[in-house]
Amino acid sequence: MPASVKALGQARPSGASMAPQARCCSPAALQRRLPILAWLPDYSLEWLKLDFIAGLSVGLTVIPQALAYAEVAGLPPQYGLYSAFMGCFVYFFLGTSRDVTLGPTAIMSLLVSFYTFHEPAYAVLLAFLSGCIQLAMGFLRLGFLLDFISCPVIKGFTSAATITIGFGQIKNLLGLQGVPRQFFLQVYHTFRNIGDTRVGDAVLGLVCMVLLLVLKLMRDHVPPVHPEMPPGVRLSHGLVWTATTARNALVVSFAALVAYSFEVTGHQPFVLTGQTAQGLPPVRLPPFSVTTANRTISFSELVQDMGAGLAVVPLMGLLESIAVAKSFASQNNYRIDANQELLAIGLTNVLGSFVSSYPVTGSFGRTAVNAQSGVCTPAGGLVTGVLVLLALDYLTALFRYIPKSALAAVIIMAVAPLFDAGIFRTLWRVKRLDLLPLCVTFMLCFWEVQYGILAGTLLSALMLLHSVARPKMQVSEGPVLVLQPASGLHFPAVEALREATLSRALEALPPRCAVLDCTHVCSIDYTVVLGLQGLLGDFQRHGVTLAFVGLQVPVLRVLLSADLKGAQYFSTLEEAEKYLRQEPGPQPYNASEASVPEHKVALLKA
C-alpha cells in the first residue's frame, strides 16, 4: 500500500489527541466533526482507482447479503436493500475508519426480528429511535459505557446468535413450510417436519454452500501479485480474485439462473423469494403511528411494544460497529474516534429511517472485503451505495427468481465464522470464572436476547464490584504488621480492610503496630477517610500506632485535608518500621504542610 495511504489513518485525529486543538482552533474542531476534511485535500487518482475497486467488491457482496438478511429480520427482501446504501453516504463524510462499511448485518437483523414482530413499520421506527439514542450518546461522549460489556458477554451473545441465525435458515435450506421463528419451537418443528424436505431446495442449497466454501478457500489462498509477474498471470490472478471476492453475487446469480431455467419449462422445484417491490424507496417520515384494519396504534404504544429493544438494539449496534472499526484500525496502523463513530452510525440510522431502512451497524465481513481490496478512504462507500441504488432501480424484477435456499446458504456461510468455539477453551485456561458470564449469556440468549445480555452484563459487573469491594491484601507478619492492598482502595473495601487489620494487629496478644502501604492506592473518597479515622481510633484505644507509607500525591492531599488525629505518614516502609520499633530514624510528617518532604510539597502545590 502506498505510504501516502498509510499516512491517511495516522493523519486522521483521534478524540483524545484532538481535544486541546479543538478548543483553540476552529478548523481543527471542524475537521474533527467532519473527518472528510482530513483526507479529501490529499485525494489522488491512485486512491480513486483503489477505492473504486473496493467499493465495487463490497457492492457485489452486500446486494445478495442484504436480500438474505431481510429474511433473517422477517421483512420483505427490498428492506434489506433499503438498509444498505444510506450508511455508505453518511460514513463518507463522518467516518474515521477507511475500512468500515455500514449496513445490514446478521446479528442486527436477528435483533430486529425479535423486537419488531416482522412488521416493517416497527423496524423503520426502531431505526429512527436507535439513531436518536446513538446520536445522543455521541454528543454526550458516552462511548465509554460500552466498555462495561465484557468480552465473555459479547462472545456468548454472538455465539448464540450464530446458532440461532444459522439454524433459522435450515427451514429455507430444506424448503420446509410453516416453521415458527421462536428458536426452541423452530428446532422442534424442523426435526418434526424433516420428512417434508423438498429435494430441489436441499440439493441447490447444499451445492451453493459448497461453492461458497470452495470460493472462500480459493480467496484465502490466492498468492499476492508481484510486479515482476507476466501480464497474463496478473490478469488471471485478477479474475480469480474478483470471482472469489464477489462469490455471494456469483452463487446467487447461478441459483437464480437455474431457477429461471426451470420456470421456463413450467416446472419449479424451488421455493423462490417472490415478488420484490421495484424502484427506489420513497423519502418520507418514519411511521410514528400505524393504522390497521381495526384501529390506529399510537406512537407510545409502538414504543411500548418494542420495549427492551430500544436499549438492546442501539447498544449492540454501537458495540458491533466500534469493535469492527477498532479491529481494522489496529491491523492497519491508524486510530479512530469512538465518539465520532457513534455520531456516524446514529445519523445513518436516523436518515436511513426516512428511506425505510431498519437498524444497521458495521459489518465485519464486508469491512474485511473492503480492507483486502485495498481501500484508501471512505470514498469507496460511494461506489457501494450507488451500486445498491442501481440494483434497486433496475434489478428488483429479477430478484423474484432467487431461490430461498440460495439465500439461506449465503447467510449460513456468512455467520459460521462468528461462532468462536475456542473461547471456551481459552477462558478455561486463562480465567475460569469468566466462563460464568459467557455461559449464562449464551444459554439465556436462546430464550430472550435482552435477558442474556442483561444477565451476562450484571454478572460481569458483580465480579468487578467484588474485586473492588474485597481487594487482595499482601500481608507481612512480624513485630510490625504490614498490609498492602494489591489494587486500589475504594469505599466498598473499607470494611474488608478494617476486618483484616483488626484481626491481625489488634486482636493479637499483645496488640501490635501496623503499617498500611498505599503504593497501589491512587485515590480515596470521603467514605474511605471515615473508615481510616475509625481504624486510627481503634489503634489509639489499644495503645498502638497505625502508620501510612507510599502515599501518592492525590491521596496525601485528601488525608492532610481531613486532618486525621493520630495519623503518621512516612515516605518509605523502612522509615515507618524503624519509627514503630522505636529505633533512631526519620520522624513522621503530620497534617502540617511544613513537615511534609519538599518533593511532596511541590507536588501538592502543583
Phi and psi in degrees as a GROMACS rama.xvg file:
@    title "Ramachandran Plot"
@    xaxis  label "Phi"
@    yaxis  label "Psi"
@TYPE xy
-58.2812  149.069  PRO-2
-61.6529  -34.2862  ALA-3
-63.7788  -34.9414  SER-4
-68.7557  -41.5218  VAL-5
-63.9745  -34.8887  LYS-6
-71.3561  -19.7775  ALA-7
-57.6864  -49.2726  LEU-8
-64.3702  -37.4957  GLY-9
-71.189  -30.8397  GLN-10
-73.3083  -24.6881  ALA-11
-73.2116  123.243  ARG-12
-76.7882  148.259  PRO-13
-93.3537  166.762  SER-14
-62.5008  -40.4926  GLY-15
-69.2639  -42.8615  ALA-16
-74.9657  -24.395  SER-17
-94.8095  -10.5407  MET-18
-58.0073  -46.8432  ALA-19
-62.9062  -39.8796  PRO-20
-66.358  -37.3379  GLN-21
-62.2482  -30.2585  ALA-22
-74.9659  -26.2956  ARG-23
-113.739  -6.9166  CYS-24
-137.552  106.552  CYS-25
-63.0927  -37.6546  SER-26
-60.0606  -37.5115  PRO-27
-67.259  -38.0147  ALA-28
-65.5721  -40.5103  ALA-29
-65.6018  -39.8083  LEU-30
-65.0366  -33.3536  GLN-31
-69.7036  -37.0828  ARG-32
-80.7219  -26.6793  ARG-33
-123.401  81.0963  LEU-34
-57.7415  -19.0585  PRO-35
-57.2177  -30.2503  ILE-36
-69.1884  -15.8048  LEU-37
-79.3785  -29.9911  ALA-38
-115.837  -20.222  TRP-39
-61.505  -39.7183  LEU-40
-61.247  -24.676  PRO-41
-98.8348  8.39977  ASP-42
-64.5705  141.909  TYR-43
-133.209  168.374  SER-44
-63.9508  -34.4234  LEU-45
-63.2797  -43.6029  GLU-46
-63.7887  -39.1982  TRP-47
-59.4259  -42.8516  LEU-48
-63.1944  -46.5328  LYS-49
-68.2615  -39.5793  LEU-50
-64.7917  -38.0756  ASP-51
-63.8212  -45.0181  PHE-52
-62.6469  -44.4979  ILE-53
-65.1594  -44.4512  ALA-54
-62.4483  -38.4615  GLY-55
-65.5092  -42.0702  LEU-56
-63.1824  -44.7676  SER-57
-66.6337  -38.0854  VAL-58
-61.3326  -42.8844  GLY-59
-68.3985  -21.1724  LEU-60
-84.0795  -41.4491  THR-61
-75.8978  -29.2568  VAL-62
-62.401  -53.568  ILE-63
-66.6662  -34.7261  PRO-64
-65.5269  -39.9808  GLN-65
-61.9084  -41.8852  ALA-66
-61.8129  -40.3008  LEU-67
-70.7878  -41.27  ALA-68
-69.6658  -26.7497  TYR-69
-61.7334  -34.9923  ALA-70
-64.4456  -41.5227  GLU-71
-62.0893  -39.0475  VAL-72
-75.8309  -8.9149  ALA-73
75.8733  27.046  GLY-74
-116.82  161.485  LEU-75
-58.6671  151.023  PRO-76
-55.7851  -35.5136  PRO-77
-63.9836  -23.3267  GLN-78
-69.0377  -25.8528  TYR-79
-64.428  -42.4034  GLY-80
-71.6641  -36.7715  LEU-81
-58.3275  -29.3065  TYR-82
-89.5631  -2.81035  SER-83
-99.449  -8.08246  ALA-84
-113.296  -28.3623  PHE-85
-63.1086  -39.9903  MET-86
-61.0815  -31.1377  GLY-87
-62.9703  -40.6415  CYS-88
-80.3312  -39.9687  PHE-89
-66.9234  -43.0646  VAL-90
-67.9737  -24.6845  TYR-91
-56.2567  -38.1572  PHE-92
-91.2247  -37.2898  PHE-93
-109.933  -11.8902  LEU-94
-74.7712  146.055  GLY-95
-108.431  3.13656  THR-96
-117.439  132.423  SER-97
-76.5599  -16.1594  ARG-98
-95.3203  -32.25  ASP-99
-66.3385  139.243  VAL-100
-123.015  131.938  THR-101
-97.6937  142.088  LEU-102
169.672  -171.368  GLY-103
-67.2908  141.235  PRO-104
-130.353  166.254  THR-105
-63.7584  -46.4052  ALA-106
-68.4707  -43.0116  ILE-107
-64.9104  -36.7685  MET-108
-65.2318  -38.0456  SER-109
-62.9497  -43.7641  LEU-110
-63.2458  -40.2162  LEU-111
-61.3626  -40.7836  VAL-112
-64.0385  -31.4142  SER-113
-70.8164  -38.7378  PHE-114
-107.116  -3.41772  TYR-115
-119.462  4.17859  THR-116
57.4804  27.3284  PHE-117
61.9065  27.1681  HIS-118
-107.659  120.612  GLU-119
-55.8377  -37.4686  PRO-120
-61.3415  -43.0618  ALA-121
-63.5548  -41.8786  TYR-122
-64.0091  -42.7193  ALA-123
-68.3591  -42.032  VAL-124
-64.9522  -37.3064  LEU-125
-62.3477  -37.5599  LEU-126
-62.0545  -44.6401  ALA-127
-62.8786  -49.2591  PHE-128
-68.0532  -38.197  LEU-129
-62.2801  -42.2277  SER-130
-62.7661  -39.7836  GLY-131
-62.7059  -42.534  CYS-132
-64.4043  -43.0284  ILE-133
-66.2249  -39.1886  GLN-134
-63.0405  -43.26  LEU-135
-61.1298  -42.284  ALA-136
-63.4853  -36.9335  MET-137
-67.7829  -45.575  GLY-138
-65.9156  -35.1076  PHE-139
-86.7705  0.193601  LEU-140
56.5087  51.0651  ARG-141
-100.5  19.2193  LEU-142
-60.1884  -24.696  GLY-143
-63.4754  -21.6934  PHE-144
-61.3529  -28.3738  LEU-145
-67.1492  -20.8766  LEU-146
-68.1481  -15.7139  ASP-147
-82.368  -5.76421  PHE-148
-93.4138  108.505  ILE-149
-76.5625  164.099  SER-150
-59.4633  -43.6771  CYS-151
-59.4103  -35.2852  PRO-152
-67.0961  -44.0107  VAL-153
-63.0516  -44.5439  ILE-154
-65.3374  -39.3193  LYS-155
-63.6171  -41.4819  GLY-156
-67.1666  -48.433  PHE-157
-65.5622  -36.1117  THR-158
-67.2414  -43.1313  SER-159
-65.3613  -39.9105  ALA-160
-64.953  -37.363  ALA-161
-60.3072  -45.9185  THR-162
-65.8649  -43.1074  ILE-163
-62.1988  -46.8  THR-164
-67.151  -47.1556  ILE-165
-61.7887  -47.3793  GLY-166
-68.1693  -30.6724  PHE-167
-63.9856  -19.0057  GLY-168
-93.8078  -5.01308  GLN-169
-61.2175  -37.4989  ILE-170
-62.5775  -39.1245  LYS-171
-73.5178  -33.7843  ASN-172
-65.3614  -34.1336  LEU-173
-100.272  -2.71003  LEU-174
73.8128  27.2528  GLY-175
-81.3274  146.901  LEU-176
-117.168  153.978  GLN-177
72.0396  25.0257  GLY-178
-92.3389  123.646  VAL-179
-68.1181  168.798  PRO-180
-93.9039  -21.3559  ARG-181
-62.221  134.25  GLN-182
-58.2119  -51.5225  PHE-183
-67.4942  -38.1046  PHE-184
-66.2258  -34.3038  LEU-185
-63.379  -44.3756  GLN-186
-61.2803  -45.605  VAL-187
-62.1853  -50.107  TYR-188
-71.5146  -30.1839  HIS-189
-64.3369  -47.3551  THR-190
-71.8946  -32.013  PHE-191
-66.9647  -36.7921  ARG-192
-99.9  14.8932  ASN-193
-59.4617  -25.8977  ILE-194
-71.2628  -14.3283  GLY-195
-92.1232  13.9864  ASP-196
-57.4816  134.754  THR-197
-87.4746  118.653  ARG-198
-59.0966  -41.5727  VAL-199
-61.0171  -47.0148  GLY-200
-64.3201  -42.5132  ASP-201
-63.2872  -45.6107  ALA-202
-64.7259  -47.315  VAL-203
-63.3393  -42.3135  LEU-204
-61.739  -44.2441  GLY-205
-67.5493  -38.1285  LEU-206
-62.1009  -43.207  VAL-207
-62.8051  -40.6595  CYS-208
-63.5516  -42.4055  MET-209
-63.6745  -43.7601  VAL-210
-61.5718  -43.7904  LEU-211
-62.7676  -40.0791  LEU-212
-66.0171  -45.009  LEU-213
-62.8183  -44.9805  VAL-214
-65.4848  -35.2226  LEU-215
-66.2545  -43.2816  LYS-216
-63.5563  -38.9631  LEU-217
-62.2996  -41.6215  MET-218
-62.3071  -38.95  ARG-219
-72.3582  -19.948  ASP-220
-113.868  11.2455  HIS-221
-70.0134  123.908  VAL-222
-69.5973  151.852  PRO-223
-66.964  151.349  PRO-224
-80.9923  135.988  VAL-225
-115.873  143.384  HIS-226
-58.1797  -27.9084  PRO-227
-80.008  -4.1396  GLU-228
-66.3159  145.168  MET-229
-61.9817  152.151  PRO-230
-56.5521  -38.2059  PRO-231
-62.9887  -39.1229  GLY-232
-67.7572  -41.6449  VAL-233
-65.1158  -37.0522  ARG-234
-64.8911  -45.9138  LEU-235
-64.3213  -37.0927  SER-236
-62.556  -42.5949  HIS-237
-64.0033  -38.81  GLY-238
-66.2681  -43.2945  LEU-239
-63.7025  -43.5011  VAL-240
-61.9366  -43.617  TRP-241
-63.4685  -44.6272  THR-242
-64.9055  -41.4225  ALA-243
-75.1404  -32.7844  THR-244
-69.8541  -39.9408  THR-245
-93.5207  30.946  ALA-246
-61.0581  -36.0055  ARG-247
-62.1408  -46.0278  ASN-248
-65.187  -39.7584  ALA-249
-64.5665  -46.5888  LEU-250
-67.1402  -42.6907  VAL-251
-65.2081  -40.2321  VAL-252
-63.4809  -41.0034  SER-253
-60.6334  -45.3864  PHE-254
-65.3479  -40.2064  ALA-255
-65.1851  -37.5507  ALA-256
-65.3622  -40.697  LEU-257
-62.7453  -45.8337  VAL-258
-63.6171  -39.5651  ALA-259
-65.2699  -36.8427  TYR-260
-61.3771  -42.8697  SER-261
-68.3174  -35.2391  PHE-262
-60.9648  -39.0792  GLU-263
-64.3698  -36.4583  VAL-264
-77.0194  -10.5735  THR-265
90.4079  5.29751  GLY-266
-126.603  123.608  HIS-267
-120.841  104.601  GLN-268
-86.1012  1.97469  PRO-269
-116.866  153.297  PHE-270
-85.8853  120.043  VAL-271
-96.5433  161.585  LEU-272
-61.7967  -37.6874  THR-273
91.5696  -173.478  GLY-274
-62.6436  131.41  GLN-275
-114.582  135.365  THR-276
-57.2759  131.382  ALA-277
-92.4803  152.799  GLN-278
90.3597  174.445  GLY-279
-72.9063  152.492  LEU-280
-70.1192  145.46  PRO-281
-70.3955  145.386  PRO-282
-88.6368  116.499  VAL-283
-156.589  164.386  ARG-284
-65.674  149.77  LEU-285
-60.0876  152.868  PRO-286
-75.7666  105.365  PRO-287
-86.998  -2.10514  PHE-288
-156.824  156.262  SER-289
-129.042  127.714  VAL-290
-99.411  122.209  THR-291
-106.468  -175.618  THR-292
-64.7881  -29.2326  ALA-293
-98.3279  -38.294  ASN-294
-160.375  178.89  ARG-295
-107.09  125.387  THR-296
-87.5088  120.025  ILE-297
-76.3098  168.155  SER-298
-59.6975  -44.4108  PHE-299
-62.8183  -36.1729  SER-300
-69.4056  -38.6598  GLU-301
-60.8893  -45.3883  LEU-302
-63.5319  -42.9014  VAL-303
-63.8967  -37.6925  GLN-304
-64.6905  -37.8228  ASP-305
-74.7965  -25.1556  MET-306
51.1982  -124.664  GLY-307
-63.8928  -16.6581  ALA-308
-59.7271  -27.5009  GLY-309
-69.4536  -16.2853  LEU-310
-101.987  -44.0498  ALA-311
-67.0537  -46.677  VAL-312
-64.3142  -51.6672  VAL-313
-63.2691  -38.7115  PRO-314
-67.6483  -44.9639  LEU-315
-68.9275  -33.1332  MET-316
-62.7509  -45.218  GLY-317
-64.4465  -43.6856  LEU-318
-60.9733  -45.7337  LEU-319
-65.5393  -43.7611  GLU-320
-67.8505  -44.8729  SER-321
-70.4558  -34.7003  ILE-322
-62.2828  -42.0361  ALA-323
-63.9978  -46.27  VAL-324
-62.3217  -44.3206  ALA-325
-65.703  -37.8763  LYS-326
-61.5813  -48.2129  SER-327
-77.5383  -28.3453  PHE-328
-64.8708  -39.4154  ALA-329
-66.0941  -42.2698  SER-330
-64.8645  -36.4145  GLN-331
-107.61  15.0166  ASN-332
61.0862  50.5837  ASN-333
-143.523  172.866  TYR-334
-118.186  151.653  ARG-335
-116.92  161.178  ILE-336
-105.771  107.225  ASP-337
-60.3316  -40.7532  ALA-338
-68.7499  -33.6231  ASN-339
-67.3868  -34.5097  GLN-340
-64.2228  -35.7683  GLU-341
-61.4892  -42.203  LEU-342
-64.4914  -40.9152  LEU-343
-64.8264  -47.0325  ALA-344
-73.2271  -33.0872  ILE-345
-65.0217  -45.1305  GLY-346
-67.2944  -34.0535  LEU-347
-59.2325  -45.9087  THR-348
-69.7034  -37.8671  ASN-349
-64.8683  -51.3102  VAL-350
-68.4451  -34.701  LEU-351
-61.7177  -33.0652  GLY-352
-64.9453  -20.8202  SER-353
-78.2234  -12.0089  PHE-354
-120.566  29.6407  VAL-355
65.5849  34.3846  SER-356
-85.4323  148.544  SER-357
-96.8842  169.783  TYR-358
-56.9653  138.43  PRO-359
-125.317  170.489  VAL-360
-158.587  -175.786  THR-361
-73.3956  135.612  GLY-362
-100.877  122.698  SER-363
-66.5386  -44.5519  PHE-364
-64.0507  -47.3928  GLY-365
-72.4245  -30.0924  ARG-366
-65.2411  -37.1272  THR-367
-63.8469  -41.9019  ALA-368
-60.8494  -42.8345  VAL-369
-59.8107  -48.0837  ASN-370
-66.2424  -42.6961  ALA-371
-69.0188  -20.889  GLN-372
-82.0788  -3.87258  SER-373
85.5344  27.1799  GLY-374
-59.1805  143.096  VAL-375
-107.804  -32.3278  CYS-376
-145.692  169.769  THR-377
-64.5128  -4.08658  PRO-378
-63.6656  -22.012  ALA-379
-57.7946  -28.5335  GLY-380
-65.2547  -27.1208  GLY-381
-61.773  -41.1046  LEU-382
-64.2322  -43.3881  VAL-383
-60.8117  -46.5982  THR-384
-62.0111  -42.998  GLY-385
-64.1013  -39.0184  VAL-386
-63.0148  -41.3903  LEU-387
-64.3499  -42.6814  VAL-388
-63.1543  -40.0354  LEU-389
-63.6456  -40.5876  LEU-390
-62.7935  -41.0542  ALA-391
-64.0864  -37.8795  LEU-392
-80.1592  -31.3836  ASP-393
-121.727  -19.2102  TYR-394
-111.901  -5.75059  LEU-395
-61.969  -27.0363  THR-396
-65.603  -25.1299  ALA-397
-84.8218  -18.6245  LEU-398
-66.8515  -20.1103  PHE-399
-64.1464  -20.1061  ARG-400
-87.9826  -3.45386  TYR-401
-73.9168  121.932  ILE-402
-68.3211  141.809  PRO-403
-63.9348  -29.1145  LYS-404
-66.2596  -32.1872  SER-405
-69.4352  -42.1323  ALA-406
-65.8918  -35.8486  LEU-407
-62.2435  -39.7882  ALA-408
-63.3806  -40.6855  ALA-409
-61.3352  -44.4363  VAL-410
-65.6422  -46.787  ILE-411
-61.2446  -42.8651  ILE-412
-71.4735  -25.6415  MET-413
-76.8845  -37.005  ALA-414
-90.2342  -17.5221  VAL-415
-54.7067  -42.978  ALA-416
-66.5022  -14.8217  PRO-417
-73.0326  -21.2561  LEU-418
-79.0141  115.593  PHE-419
-103.704  87.8281  ASP-420
-67.2374  -27.7377  ALA-421
-70.9115  -16.7152  GLY-422
-64.8315  -32.6859  ILE-423
-64.803  -45.4442  PHE-424
-66.7884  -38.7717  ARG-425
-64.5404  -46.3903  THR-426
-67.5911  -33.6457  LEU-427
-61.7267  -34.7828  TRP-428
-82.4754  -37.3305  ARG-429
-87.9423  -57.9233  VAL-430
-152.175  104.083  LYS-431
-65.6157  -27.5403  ARG-432
-63.302  -27.9739  LEU-433
-69.2157  -13.8468  ASP-434
-66.8827  -23.9768  LEU-435
-64.1272  -56.4343  LEU-436
-64.0202  -32.0715  PRO-437
-61.4424  -50.42  LEU-438
-70.8402  -38.2183  CYS-439
-63.224  -46.1728  VAL-440
-61.7022  -45.9719  THR-441
-58.918  -46.5979  PHE-442
-72.2515  -43.9017  MET-443
-72.141  -24.956  LEU-444
-65.9993  -22.4078  CYS-445
-70.8107  -24.7638  PHE-446
-86.7082  -65.556  TRP-447
-143.106  129.63  GLU-448
-59.5257  -45.0475  VAL-449
-63.5372  -34.6416  GLN-450
-67.9499  -39.2848  TYR-451
-64.0174  -47.6292  GLY-452
-66.7507  -43.0714  ILE-453
-63.9952  -45.8141  LEU-454
-64.7946  -42.8988  ALA-455
-64.8294  -40.9641  GLY-456
-66.8087  -41.4065  THR-457
-63.8168  -40.7214  LEU-458
-62.5767  -43.9142  LEU-459
-61.9642  -40.9333  SER-460
-65.4599  -40.0221  ALA-461
-64.2989  -39.7486  LEU-462
-64.4849  -38.9187  MET-463
-66.1103  -45.088  LEU-464
-64.9603  -35.4354  LEU-465
-63.8684  -40.7441  HIS-466
-67.3019  -28.4593  SER-467
-77.1299  -41.0666  VAL-468
-76.6216  -26.7277  ALA-469
-128.997  67.8909  ARG-470
-67.8789  149.198  PRO-471
-69.3274  141.222  LYS-472
-114.747  128.668  MET-473
-90.0305  121.109  GLN-474
-117.108  129.814  VAL-475
-115.075  114.844  SER-476
-82.5411  155.556  GLU-477
159.761  -169.707  GLY-478
-56.8812  -33.241  PRO-479
-115.916  123.755  VAL-480
-79.2589  132.432  LEU-481
-118.27  122.677  VAL-482
-117.692  131.437  LEU-483
-130.304  108.561  GLN-484
-59.5112  127.264  PRO-485
-72.3214  -17.3787  ALA-486
-131.838  -158.33  SER-487
-68.9076  173.311  GLY-488
-123.925  100.996  LEU-489
-111.81  165.959  HIS-490
-57.4536  -32.364  PHE-491
-67.1657  -16.8019  PRO-492
-90.2996  -3.67931  ALA-493
-61.7992  -44.3715  VAL-494
-64.8791  -39.7671  GLU-495
-64.0936  -40.5103  ALA-496
-63.4208  -42.2035  LEU-497
-62.315  -45.8774  ARG-498
-63.8104  -43.0212  GLU-499
-63.2446  -40.0956  ALA-500
-71.5623  -45.1769  THR-501
-63.0506  -43.9982  LEU-502
-67.2266  -31.5015  SER-503
-96.3093  -28.6431  ARG-504
-105.825  -49.7312  ALA-505
-90.3913  -24.3599  LEU-506
-89.0381  -2.72835  GLU-507
-75.9868  159.519  ALA-508
-118.366  116.42  LEU-509
-77.1362  166.194  PRO-510
-59.9587  148.822  PRO-511
-129.353  160.316  ARG-512
-71.6625  159.932  CYS-513
-139.64  154.091  ALA-514
-122.602  129.977  VAL-515
-102.644  107.34  LEU-516
-84.7812  111.011  ASP-517
-101.138  29.4766  CYS-518
-56.6873  -38.7737  THR-519
-93.2707  3.68389  HIS-520
-95.7476  116.306  VAL-521
-102.616  -15.0904  CYS-522
-159.807  152.435  SER-523
-138.719  161.667  ILE-524
-120.002  -176.172  ASP-525
-64.8033  -34.9095  TYR-526
-64.0595  -39.5045  THR-527
-64.8883  -40.8856  VAL-528
-59.6218  -44.4924  VAL-529
-62.4474  -41.0984  LEU-530
-63.0129  -41.4261  GLY-531
-67.2672  -35.6493  LEU-532
-62.273  -44.0813  GLN-533
-64.0943  -37.5899  GLY-534
-66.349  -40.4816  LEU-535
-61.5351  -39.2092  LEU-536
-62.9442  -40.5319  GLY-537
-61.0626  -43.8295  ASP-538
-64.9136  -42.1781  PHE-539
-63.5683  -37.7407  GLN-540
-66.2357  -26.3044  ARG-541
-93.9613  3.19069  HIS-542
74.0106  22.9605  GLY-543
-125.317  176.724  VAL-544
-120.789  142.345  THR-545
-112.031  121.574  LEU-546
-113.22  156.657  ALA-547
-120.027  136.181  PHE-548
-134.988  164.112  VAL-549
67.8838  29.5685  GLY-550
-76.3447  123.462  LEU-551
-75.849  159.222  GLN-552
-56.597  -46.4851  VAL-553
-60.2199  -37.1605  PRO-554
-70.6254  -43.502  VAL-555
-62.0445  -39.6327  LEU-556
-61.1137  -42.661  ARG-557
-66.7405  -43.4618  VAL-558
-68.2933  -39.458  LEU-559
-66.1679  -37.7906  LEU-560
-66.5342  -33.3904  SER-561
-75.1529  -18.323  ALA-562
52.0331  57.5494  ASP-563
-67.7076  128.332  LEU-564
-71.8713  128.691  LYS-565
82.1525  4.75852  GLY-566
-76.2906  138.135  ALA-567
-121.844  124.852  GLN-568
-114.463  133.857  TYR-569
-129.308  155.278  PHE-570
-78.0295  -36.0684  SER-571
-131.784  162.459  THR-572
-67.4311  -37.1441  LEU-573
-62.2195  -42.6147  GLU-574
-62.753  -41.4979  GLU-575
-65.2075  -43.893  ALA-576
-66.0511  -38.4502  GLU-577
-63.4676  -43.5123  LYS-578
-63.4617  -44.4019  TYR-579
-70.4747  -25.7585  LEU-580
-85.7762  2.4501  ARG-581
60.9273  38.6976  GLN-582
-96.84  154.851  GLU-583
-61.5361  138.036  PRO-584
170.586  -173.665  GLY-585
-63.0312  147.743  PRO-586
-89.2816  155.32  GLN-587
-71.068  157.511  PRO-588
-102.289  143.882  TYR-589
-115.009  -154.087  ASN-590
-68.0803  -17.2417  ALA-591
-76.894  128.239  SER-592
-63.6425  -23.6816  GLU-593
-65.1729  -23.8967  ALA-594
-91.6257  -4.54178  SER-595
-78.8442  140.26  VAL-596
-54.1671  150.524  PRO-597
-58.2284  -42.4717  GLU-598
-65.8469  -30.2161  HIS-599
-73.1552  -38.862  LYS-600
-60.1264  -42.8604  VAL-601
-61.5359  -41.3616  ALA-602
-70.1596  -36.1227  LEU-603
-64.6184  -40.7192  LEU-604
-70.4042  -29.2618  LYS-605
